[in-house]
């Protein structure tokens, strides 16, 4: 299963892209996991706000298409691309669409999947506010 949430954000597309790939900013909008952003490692550790389980995160990007991939998993050596963010420039000046695409894992139960979808609806609103009010 896949869930997609989108929101329009006013701002510079490159600044939005930089914000979304910045590990030090992830705790300002991520509702599901509290990440150890003090770490300078490529892969960072986090604790789930739902069940206190440990997860790991690696962020990769494709700047030419403004795509950010969040690789997440409970095994640091076996991360999967779980969440993608796309930032798309619209035809209006400084108006962009941010879309967050989440994939359900096979081991995710219905309750956790529902929580994830609700979190992402809130997260894109938080991201919008953080970006629009920082400029």
N, CA, C and O of each residue as an XYZ file, in Angstrom:
540
protein
N       0.834     -1.188      0.000
C       0.000      0.000      0.000
C       0.875      1.246      0.000
O       2.010      1.245      0.476
N       0.301      2.306     -0.552
C       0.994      3.580     -0.659
C       0.060      4.680     -0.170
O      -1.144      4.638     -0.421
N       0.614      5.652      0.518
C      -0.139      6.823      0.935
C       0.592      8.056      0.423
O       1.816      8.141      0.525
N      -0.149      9.010     -0.125
C       0.442     10.243     -0.640
C      -0.287     11.424     -0.022
O      -1.516     11.491     -0.049
N       0.484     12.358      0.537
C      -0.074     13.628      1.006
C       0.711     14.747      0.335
O       1.924     14.649      0.152
N       0.006     15.800     -0.026
C       0.646     16.925     -0.715
C       0.161     18.235     -0.121
O      -0.929     18.328      0.444
N       1.018     19.254     -0.269
C       0.657     20.585      0.207
C       1.415     21.605     -0.636
O       2.532     21.350     -1.085
N       0.794     22.759     -0.842
C       1.477     23.857     -1.522
C       2.299     24.624     -0.508
O       1.840     24.897      0.601
N       3.531     24.974     -0.898
C       4.421     25.731     -0.018
C       4.986     26.904     -0.810
O       5.491     26.734     -1.920
N       4.895     28.080     -0.231
C       5.475     29.267     -0.853
C       6.905     29.409     -0.355
O       7.152     29.436      0.850
N       7.842     29.499     -1.288
C       9.245     29.659     -0.945
C      10.127     29.235     -2.095
O       9.649     28.751     -3.121
N      11.408     29.422     -1.913
C      12.380     29.032     -2.917
C      12.502     27.510     -2.955
O      12.705     26.883     -1.916
N      12.382     26.919     -4.122
C      12.383     25.461     -4.247
C      13.678     24.844     -3.710
O      13.645     23.768     -3.112
N      14.811     25.512     -3.916
C      16.083     24.979     -3.416
C      16.148     25.033     -1.895
O      16.719     24.138     -1.271
N      15.573     26.067     -1.292
C      15.552     26.152      0.166
C      14.641     25.079      0.771
O      14.950     24.516      1.821
N      13.535     24.805      0.111
C      12.639     23.746      0.575
C      13.353     22.393      0.482
O      13.299     21.586      1.410
N      14.019     22.163     -0.645
C      14.778     20.926     -0.848
C      15.856     20.780      0.227
O      16.010     19.705      0.807
N      16.595     21.846      0.493
C      17.651     21.801      1.518
C      17.062     21.517      2.899
O      17.623     20.735      3.666
N      15.939     22.149      3.213
C      15.288     21.937      4.500
C      14.911     20.472      4.690
O      15.147     19.898      5.753
N      14.332     19.877      3.669
C      13.832     18.502      3.779
C      14.948     17.460      3.853
O      14.707     16.348      4.325
N      16.140     17.778      3.410
C      17.229     16.816      3.492
C      18.157     17.076      4.687
O      19.102     16.323      4.919
N      17.885     18.129      5.428
C      18.722     18.509      6.555
C      18.368     17.670      7.789
O      17.299     17.836      8.377
N      19.283     16.764      8.171
C      19.036     15.893      9.329
C      18.826     16.688     10.611
O      18.093     16.251     11.497
N      19.465     17.852     10.717
C      19.329     18.629     11.952
C      17.936     19.250     12.092
O      17.573     19.693     13.181
N      17.159     19.289     11.024
C      15.819     19.876     11.071
C      14.713     18.830     11.205
O      13.558     19.184     11.444
N      15.045     17.563     11.057
C      14.014     16.523     10.971
C      13.154     16.428     12.236
O      11.959     16.142     12.150
N      13.742     16.660     13.389
C      12.943     16.576     14.629
C      11.952     17.728     14.769
O      11.040     17.655     15.592
N      12.112     18.784     13.983
C      11.165     19.897     14.050
C       9.841     19.556     13.378
O       8.837     20.231     13.606
N       9.831     18.497     12.541
C       8.584     18.132     11.868
C       8.232     16.648     11.943
O       7.071     16.296     11.732
N       9.177     15.776     12.232
C       8.916     14.334     12.286
C       8.152     13.982     13.557
O       8.638     14.221     14.662
N       6.971     13.422     13.405
C       6.140     13.086     14.561
C       6.304     11.643     15.019
O       6.029     11.338     16.179
N       6.740     10.760     14.150
C       6.777      9.336     14.470
C       8.007      8.881     15.222
O       7.941      7.941     16.013
N       9.129      9.536     14.983
C      10.394      9.096     15.577
C      11.194     10.307     16.024
O      11.257     11.311     15.315
N      11.800     10.217     17.187
C      12.721     11.237     17.688
C      14.130     10.806     17.286
O      14.640      9.801     17.780
N      14.758     11.570     16.387
C      16.057     11.202     15.826
C      17.210     11.818     16.598
O      17.093     12.925     17.124
N      18.333     11.095     16.664
C      19.564     11.582     17.296
C      20.294     12.467     16.286
O      21.211     12.017     15.599
N      19.881     13.717     16.206
C      20.443     14.615     15.199
C      21.813     15.155     15.591
O      22.452     15.848     14.799
N      22.266     14.850     16.792
C      23.605     15.274     17.198
C      24.678     14.452     16.491
O      25.837     14.862     16.427
N      24.301     13.319     15.972
C      25.240     12.433     15.285
C      25.602     13.008     13.915
O      24.734     13.489     13.186
N      26.875     12.955     13.577
C      27.322     13.389     12.257
C      27.445     12.229     11.289
O      27.998     12.382     10.199
N      26.940     11.081     11.674
C      27.041      9.893     10.828
C      26.040      9.966      9.685
O      25.037     10.675      9.762
N      26.328      9.224      8.627
C      25.415      9.158      7.489
C      24.082      8.540      7.908
O      23.022      8.963      7.448
N      24.145      7.545      8.776
C      22.937      6.883      9.282
C      22.741      7.305     10.739
O      23.658      7.207     11.554
N      21.530      7.775     11.053
C      21.252      8.201     12.422
C      20.220      7.276     13.061
O      19.438      6.614     12.379
N      20.243      7.254     14.376
C      19.361      6.386     15.149
C      18.211      7.199     15.723
O      18.360      8.382     16.029
N      17.063      6.547     15.863
C      15.913      7.205     16.454
C      15.082      6.245     17.275
O      15.213      5.026     17.164
N      14.218      6.821     18.106
C      13.330      6.033     18.951
C      11.892      6.368     18.565
O      11.520      7.539     18.496
N      11.092      5.345     18.315
C       9.701      5.511     17.905
C       8.885      6.154     19.011
O       8.997      5.779     20.178
N       8.068      7.118     18.638
C       7.135      7.730     19.583
C       5.907      6.856     19.813
O       5.086      7.159     20.679
N       5.773      5.778     19.048
C       4.617      4.889     19.172
C       4.898      3.712     20.100
O       4.081      3.389     20.962
N       6.078      3.059     19.922
C       6.343      1.851     20.707
C       7.755      1.787     21.299
O       8.168      0.743     21.802
N       8.492      2.895     21.242
C       9.859      2.998     21.780
C      10.861      2.082     21.093
O      11.943      1.849     21.631
N      10.528      1.559     19.917
C      11.489      0.726     19.184
C      12.563      1.611     18.542
O      12.352      2.804     18.319
N      13.705      1.009     18.253
C      14.828      1.706     17.625
C      14.693      1.604     16.108
O      14.402      0.535     15.570
N      14.906      2.718     15.432
C      14.938      2.749     13.975
C      16.184      3.497     13.527
O      16.798      4.243     14.291
N      16.537      3.278     12.276
C      17.688      3.947     11.678
C      17.236      4.672     10.424
O      16.289      4.257      9.756
N      17.935      5.773     10.113
C      17.561      6.615      8.991
C      18.792      7.015      8.196
O      19.820      7.405      8.749
N      18.654      6.905      6.885
C      19.641      7.450      5.953
C      18.855      8.265      4.935
O      17.789      7.849      4.483
N      19.390      9.429      4.578
C      18.721     10.307      3.620
C      19.564     10.374      2.355
O      20.765     10.641      2.404
N      18.906     10.124      1.211
C      19.570     10.304     -0.079
C      18.731     11.269     -0.913
O      17.540     11.455     -0.664
N      19.374     11.873     -1.900
C      18.671     12.876     -2.697
C      18.979     12.725     -4.184
O      19.994     12.155     -4.583
N      18.074     13.250     -4.971
C      18.275     13.438     -6.409
C      17.920     14.894     -6.675
O      16.757     15.247     -6.874
N      18.957     15.730     -6.673
C      18.727     17.168     -6.743
C      18.071     17.593     -8.051
O      17.264     18.523     -8.062
N      18.403     16.930     -9.145
C      17.863     17.347    -10.442
C      16.343     17.225    -10.514
O      15.699     17.973    -11.249
N      15.768     16.297     -9.763
C      14.304     16.157     -9.757
C      13.709     16.508     -8.391
O      12.527     16.270     -8.143
N      14.526     17.068     -7.519
C      14.089     17.499     -6.174
C      13.373     16.378     -5.427
O      12.254     16.540     -4.939
N      14.056     15.234     -5.353
C      13.523     14.068     -4.642
C      14.415     13.750     -3.453
O      15.639     13.706     -3.579
N      13.804     13.532     -2.313
C      14.500     13.104     -1.101
C      13.945     11.740     -0.733
O      12.730     11.542     -0.702
N      14.841     10.797     -0.452
C      14.425      9.455     -0.034
C      14.881      9.236      1.394
O      16.044      9.455      1.732
N      13.946      8.798      2.231
C      14.239      8.456      3.616
C      14.261      6.934      3.715
O      13.232      6.267      3.609
N      15.462      6.411      3.920
C      15.674      4.966      4.077
C      15.550      4.671      5.561
O      16.292      5.228      6.371
N      14.621      3.799      5.922
C      14.317      3.552      7.333
C      14.271      2.051      7.587
O      13.883      1.275      6.714
N      14.669      1.652      8.784
C      14.563      0.259      9.168
C      15.053      0.031     10.575
O      15.666      0.907     11.185
N      14.778     -1.150     11.085
C      15.209     -1.507     12.439
C      16.586     -2.156     12.437
O      17.177     -2.360     13.497
N      17.096     -2.479     11.261
C      18.427     -3.062     11.117
C      19.276     -2.087     10.316
O      18.977     -1.803      9.157
N      20.326     -1.580     10.930
C      21.165     -0.558     10.305
C      21.756     -1.033      8.972
O      22.083     -0.213      8.113
N      21.894     -2.337      8.798
C      22.455     -2.894      7.568
C      21.399     -3.287      6.542
O      21.731     -3.841      5.495
N      20.130     -3.007      6.831
C      19.063     -3.405      5.921
C      17.954     -2.347      5.894
O      16.804     -2.630      6.228
N      18.316     -1.132      5.492
C      17.342     -0.047      5.411
C      16.602     -0.122      4.082
O      17.166     -0.526      3.065
N      15.338      0.272      4.104
C      14.542      0.261      2.877
C      14.033      1.670      2.586
O      13.804      2.453      3.507
N      13.857      1.991      1.310
C      13.329      3.314      0.960
C      11.840      3.372      1.287
O      11.012      2.881      0.520
N      11.506      3.972      2.419
C      10.130      3.948      2.920
C       9.343      5.203      2.596
O       8.136      5.146      2.360
N      10.034      6.345      2.585
C       9.334      7.606      2.377
C      10.100      8.420      1.335
O      11.319      8.578      1.403
N       9.339      8.926      0.376
C       9.904      9.802     -0.650
C       9.215     11.156     -0.544
O       8.010     11.244     -0.309
N      10.004     12.203     -0.722
C       9.451     13.547     -0.797
C       9.844     14.123     -2.146
O      11.002     14.056     -2.558
N       8.858     14.690     -2.822
C       9.078     15.359     -4.104
C       8.658     16.808     -3.956
O       7.609     17.108     -3.385
N       9.488     17.709     -4.477
C       9.151     19.124     -4.485
C       9.038     19.537     -5.944
O       9.994     19.423     -6.710
N       7.871     20.011     -6.312
C       7.582     20.311     -7.709
C       7.214     21.786     -7.830
O       6.330     22.279     -7.129
N       7.894     22.469     -8.716
C       7.604     23.882     -8.962
C       6.314     23.991     -9.765
O       6.130     23.303    -10.769
N       5.430     24.862     -9.308
C       4.203     25.101    -10.068
C       4.445     26.261    -11.030
O       5.559     26.778    -11.115
N       3.431     26.659    -11.733
C       3.579     27.754    -12.689
C       3.503     29.127    -12.027
O       3.654     30.151    -12.693
N       3.269     29.147    -10.723
C       3.194     30.414    -10.003
C       4.523     30.707     -9.316
O       5.203     29.790     -8.856
N       4.888     31.966     -9.247
C       6.135     32.408     -8.656
C       6.229     31.972     -7.188
O       5.367     32.310     -6.376
N       7.266     31.232     -6.867
C       7.569     30.769     -5.499
C       6.513     29.842     -4.910
O       6.502     29.620     -3.699
N       5.636     29.303     -5.729
C       4.649     28.358     -5.229
C       5.068     26.955     -5.657
O       5.244     26.690     -6.846
N       5.225     26.071     -4.697
C       5.706     24.718     -4.959
C       4.773     23.712     -4.311
O       4.077     24.025     -3.345
N       4.764     22.523     -4.842
C       3.992     21.428     -4.252
C       4.978     20.447     -3.626
O       5.896     19.965     -4.291
N       4.784     20.158     -2.356
C       5.570     19.144     -1.663
C       4.671     17.928     -1.487
O       3.591     18.015     -0.903
N       5.134     16.797     -2.001
C       4.383     15.552     -1.856
C       5.213     14.548     -1.080
O       6.394     14.347     -1.366
N       4.586     13.920     -0.093
C       5.226     12.892      0.711
C       4.546     11.562      0.376
O       3.334     11.405      0.522
N       5.361     10.622     -0.075
C       4.873      9.311     -0.489
C       5.414      8.278      0.494
O       6.627      8.153      0.660
N       4.524      7.544      1.140
C       4.927      6.539      2.126
C       4.486      5.154      1.677
O       3.379      4.969      1.171
N       5.363      4.201      1.869
C       5.059      2.813      1.532
C       4.868      2.011      2.807
O       5.621      2.157      3.770
N       3.858      1.169      2.798
C       3.575      0.298      3.940
C       4.453     -0.950      3.840
O       4.540     -1.585      2.789
N       5.099     -1.285      4.952
C       5.906     -2.500      4.981
C       5.001     -3.704      5.248
O       3.891     -3.558      5.760
N       5.486     -4.877      4.900
C       4.689     -6.092      5.084
C       4.405     -6.380      6.543
O       3.372     -6.965      6.868
N       5.308     -5.979      7.432
C       5.117     -6.280      8.854
C       4.336     -5.190      9.601
O       4.140     -5.301     10.811
N       3.890     -4.146      8.903
C       3.170     -3.053      9.542
C       1.688     -3.414      9.682
O       1.008     -3.692      8.694
N       1.202     -3.406     10.926
C      -0.208     -3.738     11.123
C      -1.095     -2.538     10.765
O      -0.603     -1.433     10.539
N      -2.402     -2.778     10.718
C      -3.349     -1.746     10.296
C      -3.311     -0.508     11.192
O      -3.404      0.618     10.703
N      -3.174     -0.715     12.490
C      -3.137      0.412     13.421
C      -1.923      1.295     13.166
O      -2.044      2.519     13.118
N      -0.757      0.683     13.003
C       0.470      1.454     12.750
C       0.385      2.177     11.407
O       0.810      3.327     11.303
N      -0.158      1.524     10.376
C      -0.310      2.150      9.067
C      -1.242      3.368      9.170
O      -0.966      4.409      8.573
N      -2.321      3.243      9.912
C      -3.241      4.356     10.110
C      -2.556      5.510     10.835
O      -2.735      6.670     10.462
N      -1.774      5.201     11.867
C      -1.024      6.229     12.596
C      -0.041      6.943     11.686
O       0.098      8.164     11.753
N       0.638      6.191     10.838
C       1.616      6.770      9.919
C       0.939      7.748      8.959
O       1.439      8.850      8.734
N      -0.179      7.348      8.403
C      -0.898      8.218      7.468
C      -1.361      9.502      8.160
O      -1.259     10.587      7.587
N      -1.862      9.382      9.371
C      -2.297     10.570     10.114
C      -1.117     11.476     10.442
O      -1.229     12.700     10.378
N       0.013     10.870     10.794
C       1.214     11.660     11.083
C       1.650     12.455      9.869
O       1.997     13.630      9.987
N       1.636     11.826      8.703
C       2.096     12.514      7.495
C       1.183     13.679      7.116
O       1.659     14.685      6.591
N      -0.110     13.560      7.373
C      -1.021     14.676      7.124
C      -0.644     15.879      7.990
O      -0.683     17.022      7.535
N      -0.282     15.606      9.232
C       0.123     16.678     10.145
C       1.509     17.195      9.800
O       1.755     18.400      9.860
N       2.417     16.297      9.441
C       3.793     16.690      9.155
C       3.897     17.673      7.994
O       4.662     18.634      8.075
N       3.147     17.453      6.921
C       3.258     18.386      5.788
C       2.760     19.785      6.182
O       3.257     20.785      5.664
N       1.799     19.859      7.079
C       1.331     21.166      7.555
C       2.397     21.842      8.410
O       2.596     23.053      8.322
N       3.075     21.057      9.232
C       4.168     21.590     10.050
C       5.299     22.072      9.151
O       5.835     23.162      9.352
N       5.661     21.264      8.165
C       6.728     21.628      7.227
C       6.392     22.948      6.537
O       7.237     23.838      6.439
N       5.173     23.067      6.067
C       4.730     24.302      5.395
C       4.939     25.506      6.306
O       5.511     26.511      5.884
N       4.483     25.412      7.544
C       4.612     26.531      8.479
C       6.078     26.857      8.754
O       6.470     28.024      8.755
N       6.882     25.827      8.986
C       8.298     26.055      9.276
C       9.006     26.752      8.108
O       9.802     27.667      8.320
N       8.718     26.320      6.889
C       9.377     26.900      5.724
C       8.855     28.306      5.427
O       9.642     29.222      5.191
N       7.566     28.476      5.436
C       7.005     29.787      5.086
C       7.300     30.846      6.128
O       7.395     32.025      5.785
N       7.447     30.467      7.393
C       7.716     31.445      8.423
C       9.187     31.690      8.677
O       9.545     32.640      9.373
N      10.053     30.841      8.119
C      11.493     31.054      8.307
C      12.050     32.045      7.296
O      13.137     32.587      7.496
N      11.314     32.288      6.210
C      11.818     33.202      5.174
C      11.312     34.608      5.342
O      11.651     35.485      4.548
